[in-house]
């Protein structure tokens, strides 16, 4: 073998070995299973994903909600924030069909409704009307602290977990956010078992009065395992869509100052005394 051929042969052998080694690395990498995305997991592992969603959402202190729909033939529109502590607090601004807005604060079983400017004279110039529903709840057996429970995103997830037959619709975008859409249609009796016992009888009566036999429930969950939208169709009774944004944003919901608040119970006592 001549002098030049030997180093050439060594070089070729080295390059061949490198090429084989490199091919081996590439081949091994392609054989490794691709990790599924969160959206793929949400679609393929329904129960596990919903459990994880409930756990993640349960750690949230607050959320902004926008609710739209119809009830009894009337359009409903409200927007506000929920403080998901104990007790649940809410501040919602409701808009009626004429565009008039009413702000309501609910702290436990106490509701504060903002009085329209034109109606404040009859309330002694006060801006807010206070109604403590604790006593009424004891009389009727209704827990009014649960009035906004259905808007709680954690409740939405737990309802789907508790009802058999939930299926995956597929990936959808909600307000620019990628999500996975779940749905279930369930008999009224099954749905009623998932709501607070204190509201069950009244809800059953309302649904029966409208001839509602089943309800369709939908939920959209994002890549951070948080509900982005929830929907419910209640036959002729109505429908509701709730959009969730700004999870964990700092919110402050407090009782209005006493000087700006008229007590509905006290006003009733005054009317009774006058009569």
MOLINBEL-V641849 format. One record per residue. N is the residue number from 1. PSI is psi in whole degrees, 0 to 359 (NA if undefined). Layout:
n	psi
N	PSI
N	PSI
//
This chain:
n	psi
1	129
2	169
3	320
4	335
5	327
6	308
7	328
8	319
9	320
10	317
11	315
12	318
13	319
14	316
15	322
16	316
17	319
18	318
19	317
20	317
21	316
22	319
23	323
24	319
25	316
26	318
27	318
28	322
29	321
30	338
31	342
32	137
33	136
34	132
35	129
36	148
37	167
38	319
39	321
40	321
41	319
42	326
43	329
44	329
45	79
46	303
47	315
48	321
49	320
50	323
51	317
52	324
53	317
54	318
55	315
56	318
57	330
58	341
59	356
60	136
61	331
62	165
63	148
64	135
65	144
66	121
67	130
68	151
69	199
70	149
71	120
72	32
73	354
74	139
75	142
76	135
77	123
78	149
79	144
80	203
81	150
82	130
83	111
84	23
85	196
86	111
87	162
88	134
89	147
90	144
91	115
92	141
93	118
94	140
95	125
96	181
97	338
98	359
99	359
100	140
101	142
102	128
103	133
104	133
105	136
106	122
107	102
108	236
109	11
110	126
111	134
112	118
113	129
114	127
115	130
116	148
117	321
118	347
119	5
120	339
121	317
122	348
123	25
124	25
125	4
126	150
127	333
128	148
129	126
130	134
131	115
132	112
133	9
134	310
135	319
136	324
137	321
138	324
139	320
140	348
141	18
142	131
143	101
144	349
145	349
146	8
147	327
148	14
149	320
150	342
151	346
152	121
153	328
154	319
155	321
156	316
157	316
158	328
159	315
160	322
161	328
162	345
163	128
164	147
165	4
166	135
167	165
168	125
169	317
170	186
171	134
172	155
173	129
174	114
175	41
176	0
177	127
178	134
179	171
180	135
181	127
182	153
183	154
184	142
185	125
186	149
187	152
188	318
189	320
190	318
191	318
192	330
193	344
194	353
195	166
196	136
197	329
198	341
199	356
200	312
201	315
202	320
203	318
204	317
205	317
206	317
207	319
208	322
209	332
210	4
211	26
212	125
213	330
214	162
215	145
216	124
217	133
218	151
219	137
220	125
221	136
222	184
223	351
224	16
225	47
226	136
227	135
228	334
229	145
230	144
231	152
232	133
233	123
234	51
235	222
236	344
237	323
238	190
239	160
240	138
241	131
242	123
243	138
244	130
245	171
246	50
247	134
248	4
249	137
250	128
251	151
252	115
253	110
254	160
255	139
256	157
257	139
258	326
259	340
260	9
261	131
262	137
263	119
264	320
265	320
266	323
267	322
268	319
269	320
270	319
271	321
272	319
273	321
274	328
275	NA
//
